[in-house]
Amino acid sequence: MPVPGPGYSITIRVDAPPSAGVAGDLTSAVGRAGGVITAFDVVDSHTDSVVIDITCNALSADHARDITDAVGALDGVHVRKVSDRTFLVHLGGKIEISAKVALRNRDDLSRAYTPGVARICQAIADNPEDARRLTIKRNTVAVVTDGSAVLGLGNIGPAAALPVMEGKAALFKKFAGVDAWPVCLDTQDTEEIIRTVELIACVYGGINLEDIAAPRCFEIERRLREKLDIPVFHDDQHGTAIVVVAALRNALRVVGKSMAEAKIVVCGVGAAGSAIIRLLLQRSPADIIAVDVDGIVHGGRGDTDANLRWVASNTNRDGRTGRLHDALVGADVFIGVSAPNLFGAEQVATMADKAIVFALANPDPEIDPLEAQKHAAVVATGRSDYPNQINNVLAFPGVFRGLLDAQAHSITDAMLLAAADAIADVVDGDKLNPSFIVPSVFDAAVAPAVAEAVRKVAGSQ
Ligand SMILES: NC(=O)c1ccc[n+]([C@@H]2O[C@H](COP(=O)([O-])OP(=O)(O)OC[C@H]3O[C@@H](n4cnc5c(N)ncnc54)[C@H](O)[C@@H]3O)[C@@H](O)[C@H]2O)c1
């Protein structure tokens, strides 16, 4: 199912004989090994040899080694070095600070720094609200993690989480002009995280919590929302929920069903699943059945976790019990944010007519999308190599742009729903089809539309 992608892209530099057939031999070797060539450059030439850079996509680090071995095994070919292009992108980090003011002479210095800056400090001391007008606070967001649930890698700690947080900061800047900065905390103690964020919050106009494991993430967000006068948004929860609600609205339009008649199975009741359920409930679907690793969530399970208890009492109207396969029978919609390879085409066949399947577990979805397509009318995944990618980047840049512009002190469900509608509306009726229910992450219309929607709701509150 997976195809070689740019995440495992390598450049192999080889010395090769200057024969007429060398290009064919090299490209065939890469192709036979399953690599996909994206560039082929002769970088130097001598009478008895040529130096060639072959750039290709692989499936994995092991696959990249197999491709390199296949190239090196050709007669007269010597592999000089292999560069991993993903590592090259990360050398020295991905973001930097740059000054917005010129510092050319003593005059500039006197205004941007001492002695002039003292008057600005005094103004803020006299009127703390001026911090939003006179400092970076008005456009700056902290991307806070404890490194406990990073991508599909799990609890890898704060330093190893930094490349993800840098990437997030880069996306904030690229898509919405927001200055975001990674704050990777070397603690996984709930109280320490809350206290630390509280202590640094004065610098920021918003807090984006990121890759903090459930159930700790729920309490951290709730308590910080109570304590701080700036919006606190756990992207793994609400960014996902916004995009899922947007995608579902359009998928239902494609199949001609309404939310009020939709029976929805949400598999995974962790950070993402819980937030999806809470936001979907605001749209009053016919029913939601939540499923986790222990099966269908219902009141009789005796769950002690507060989140699961809330889900049990707000979903599953008919008190159904059993496993995921039981929940799927007759369901209009499956939304998976759980684990890979949980079911196959035969279970999709038991769903209602024109079923919708969002299999979002990363990197491997709950069902192979090609299997799902055999019976489902609309299929979405979290992957970039399939249509209908459910990606949080559609939401968080615009959400924070809107919050910062409105100088919002908090974030509400009404803003999340407005953001979801704005994303859904970017896909015009004449573009909508089973393979296009959400806009591309590169659609420049998305972030401004989301920002405008959030700003409007924030302004009316
Ligand atoms: N945009 C996206 O595509 C997107 C966004 C968020 C999360 N995700 C993916 O969703 C998954 C869950 O993320 P999370 O942060 O909510 O994780 P989490 O650890 O907080 O929750 C995982 C949930 O899945 C359930 N689960 C695990 N194995 C299961 C099984 N075999 N059957 C049924 N349920 C099972 C667990 O009980 C738990 O409720 C991950 O794969 C993540 O990458 C994708």
The ligand as a MOL file (V3000), in Angstrom:
LIG
                    3D

  0  0  0     0  0            999 V3000
M  V30 BEGIN CTAB
M  V30 COUNTS 44 48 0 0 0
M  V30 BEGIN ATOM
M  V30 1 N -5.2820 14.6350 11.3040 0
M  V30 2 C -5.1000 13.3880 11.5800 0
M  V30 3 O -5.0730 12.6130 10.6840 0
M  V30 4 C -4.9440 12.9600 13.0040 0
M  V30 5 C -5.1150 13.8590 14.0460 0
M  V30 6 C -4.9960 13.4120 15.3720 0
M  V30 7 C -4.6910 12.0670 15.6200 0
M  V30 8 N -4.4920 11.2340 14.5670 0 CHG=1
M  V30 9 C -4.1320 9.8250 14.8110 0
M  V30 10 O -5.1070 9.2270 15.6330 0
M  V30 11 C -4.4910 8.2780 16.4870 0
M  V30 12 C -4.8560 8.5570 17.9340 0
M  V30 13 O -4.3100 9.8000 18.3470 0
M  V30 14 P -4.5670 10.3650 19.8420 0
M  V30 15 O -3.6440 11.4960 20.0200 0
M  V30 16 O -6.0060 10.5680 20.0620 0 CHG=-1
M  V30 17 O -4.0530 9.0980 20.7090 0
M  V30 18 P -4.4490 8.6700 22.1790 0
M  V30 19 O -3.3640 7.7550 22.6270 0
M  V30 20 O -4.8080 9.8320 23.0000 0
M  V30 21 O -5.7860 7.7740 21.9920 0
M  V30 22 C -5.7840 6.5480 21.3150 0
M  V30 23 C -7.1730 5.9210 21.4540 0
M  V30 24 O -7.2340 4.8050 20.5910 0
M  V30 25 C -7.7790 3.6980 21.2840 0
M  V30 26 N -7.2780 2.4550 20.7100 0
M  V30 27 C -6.0110 1.9990 20.7220 0
M  V30 28 N -5.9790 0.7690 20.1410 0
M  V30 29 C -7.2380 0.4810 19.7690 0
M  V30 30 C -7.8420 -0.6210 19.1470 0
M  V30 31 N -7.1290 -1.6810 18.7920 0
M  V30 32 N -9.1790 -0.5870 18.9090 0
M  V30 33 C -9.9120 0.4860 19.2780 0
M  V30 34 N -9.3950 1.5710 19.8820 0
M  V30 35 C -8.0690 1.5650 20.1390 0
M  V30 36 C -7.3320 3.8930 22.7130 0
M  V30 37 O -8.1320 3.1470 23.6290 0
M  V30 38 C -7.4880 5.3930 22.8560 0
M  V30 39 O -8.8260 5.7080 23.1910 0
M  V30 40 C -2.9950 8.3380 16.1690 0
M  V30 41 O -2.6800 7.3580 15.2180 0
M  V30 42 C -2.8320 9.7020 15.5700 0
M  V30 43 O -1.7230 9.7740 14.6910 0
M  V30 44 C -4.6180 11.6360 13.2740 0
M  V30 END ATOM
M  V30 BEGIN BOND
M  V30 1 1 1 2
M  V30 2 2 2 3
M  V30 3 1 2 4
M  V30 4 1 4 5
M  V30 5 2 4 44
M  V30 6 2 5 6
M  V30 7 1 6 7
M  V30 8 2 7 8
M  V30 9 1 8 9
M  V30 10 1 8 44
M  V30 11 1 9 10
M  V30 12 1 9 42
M  V30 13 1 10 11
M  V30 14 1 11 12
M  V30 15 1 11 40
M  V30 16 1 12 13
M  V30 17 1 13 14
M  V30 18 2 14 15
M  V30 19 1 14 16
M  V30 20 1 14 17
M  V30 21 1 17 18
M  V30 22 2 18 19
M  V30 23 1 18 20
M  V30 24 1 18 21
M  V30 25 1 21 22
M  V30 26 1 22 23
M  V30 27 1 23 24
M  V30 28 1 23 38
M  V30 29 1 24 25
M  V30 30 1 25 26
M  V30 31 1 25 36
M  V30 32 1 26 27
M  V30 33 1 26 35
M  V30 34 2 27 28
M  V30 35 1 28 29
M  V30 36 1 29 30
M  V30 37 2 29 35
M  V30 38 1 30 31
M  V30 39 2 30 32
M  V30 40 1 32 33
M  V30 41 2 33 34
M  V30 42 1 34 35
M  V30 43 1 36 37
M  V30 44 1 36 38
M  V30 45 1 38 39
M  V30 46 1 40 41
M  V30 47 1 40 42
M  V30 48 1 42 43
M  V30 END BOND
M  V30 END CTAB
M  END
